[in-house]
Amino acid sequence: MPRFAWPAALIIVAGLAACQTADPGTETADRAVGDAETGRDTAVDWCGGCHVIGAGNAPEGEPPTFSEILELRSPGSIRHYLTWERHPAMPALALEQQDIEDLVAYFDYLQGR
């Protein structure tokens, strides 16, 4: 195999291995491995300045409440959003992966209520 092809082959093999470890038919990808209580504290500290964390509706034109976010996204997609995406209106968050898992656990908790 040509020398330049090795990095591409490694990337492909790693990608295939990652696909094999996640079963899209299960809810495991949506399950949080964080702590919901810590996630609530993180939500208050990091998100509460703009979002309504508890029950209630946001005024027109304001950022969505956590309840409204759950109507649009699953906890697993929230994890993806916080890890990989950035909405232009949101500030850059310096969240560690455990902070994200804790927030996802809090969203799991809210979804179960």
VMD Tcl script that draws the C-alpha trace (Angstrom):
set ca {
  {0.00 0.00 0.00}
  {1.42 3.43 -0.85}
  {2.75 5.37 2.13}
  {0.13 8.16 1.86}
  {-2.73 5.64 1.91}
  {-2.02 4.41 5.47}
  {-3.50 7.44 7.25}
  {-6.66 7.23 5.16}
  {-6.95 3.49 5.83}
  {-6.55 4.04 9.57}
  {-9.28 6.69 9.55}
  {-11.63 4.38 7.68}
  {-10.96 1.45 10.02}
  {-11.45 3.65 13.09}
  {-14.71 4.96 11.67}
  {-15.97 1.46 10.97}
  {-15.01 0.34 14.47}
  {-16.93 3.26 15.95}
  {-19.98 2.32 13.91}
  {-19.81 -1.24 15.21}
  {-19.80 -0.16 18.88}
  {-23.01 1.87 18.69}
  {-26.26 0.05 18.05}
  {-28.63 2.60 16.49}
  {-31.58 0.42 17.48}
  {-31.05 1.01 21.20}
  {-31.53 4.06 23.34}
  {-28.01 3.77 24.77}
  {-26.80 6.73 22.71}
  {-29.48 8.86 24.35}
  {-28.74 7.69 27.89}
  {-26.69 10.03 30.01}
  {-23.71 8.91 32.04}
  {-23.70 12.09 34.09}
  {-25.35 13.21 37.28}
  {-28.71 15.02 36.93}
  {-28.33 17.05 40.12}
  {-24.92 18.30 39.07}
  {-26.37 18.93 35.59}
  {-29.08 21.12 37.13}
  {-26.40 23.16 38.91}
  {-24.43 23.41 35.66}
  {-27.60 24.50 33.85}
  {-28.26 27.24 36.39}
  {-24.63 28.44 36.23}
  {-24.05 28.22 32.47}
  {-27.51 28.40 30.88}
  {-29.74 30.20 33.37}
  {-28.68 33.66 32.25}
  {-30.53 33.18 28.96}
  {-32.75 30.07 29.21}
  {-35.61 29.29 31.56}
  {-34.33 26.17 33.30}
  {-37.54 25.15 35.10}
  {-41.12 25.01 33.91}
  {-42.58 27.92 32.02}
  {-42.49 29.52 28.62}
  {-39.98 31.96 27.22}
  {-41.21 35.32 25.98}
  {-41.43 35.65 22.20}
  {-37.99 36.11 20.66}
  {-36.17 34.82 23.74}
  {-34.06 31.66 23.85}
  {-36.17 28.52 24.26}
  {-36.81 27.06 27.69}
  {-35.34 23.68 28.54}
  {-38.86 22.25 28.15}
  {-39.11 23.71 24.65}
  {-35.66 22.36 23.78}
  {-36.81 18.87 24.79}
  {-39.77 19.20 22.44}
  {-37.30 19.66 19.58}
  {-34.35 17.48 20.59}
  {-33.67 14.25 22.45}
  {-31.12 14.22 25.26}
  {-28.75 12.37 22.92}
  {-29.03 15.06 20.26}
  {-28.49 17.69 22.97}
  {-25.23 15.90 23.83}
  {-24.22 16.06 20.15}
  {-25.20 19.72 19.93}
  {-23.22 20.72 23.02}
  {-20.22 18.65 21.94}
  {-20.02 19.43 18.22}
  {-22.37 22.20 17.11}
  {-22.66 25.83 17.98}
  {-25.71 27.96 17.39}
  {-24.67 31.44 16.24}
  {-26.76 33.11 18.96}
  {-25.20 31.05 21.75}
  {-21.92 32.07 23.34}
  {-18.96 29.74 23.09}
  {-19.28 27.50 26.12}
  {-16.19 26.13 27.82}
  {-17.94 22.96 28.94}
  {-15.90 19.88 29.78}
  {-17.24 16.53 28.58}
  {-18.41 15.68 32.11}
  {-20.33 18.98 32.26}
  {-22.08 17.97 29.04}
  {-22.89 14.50 30.39}
  {-24.30 16.07 33.56}
  {-26.45 18.44 31.49}
  {-27.69 15.54 29.39}
  {-28.54 13.64 32.59}
  {-30.55 16.67 33.71}
  {-32.38 16.75 30.37}
  {-33.06 13.00 30.83}
  {-34.52 13.80 34.24}
  {-36.70 16.59 32.84}
  {-37.91 14.36 30.03}
  {-39.00 11.73 32.53}
  {-41.13 14.19 34.54}
}
mol new
graphics top color blue
foreach p $ca { graphics top sphere $p radius 0.5 }
foreach p [lrange $ca 0 end-1] q [lrange $ca 1 end] { graphics top cylinder $p $q radius 0.2 }
display resetview
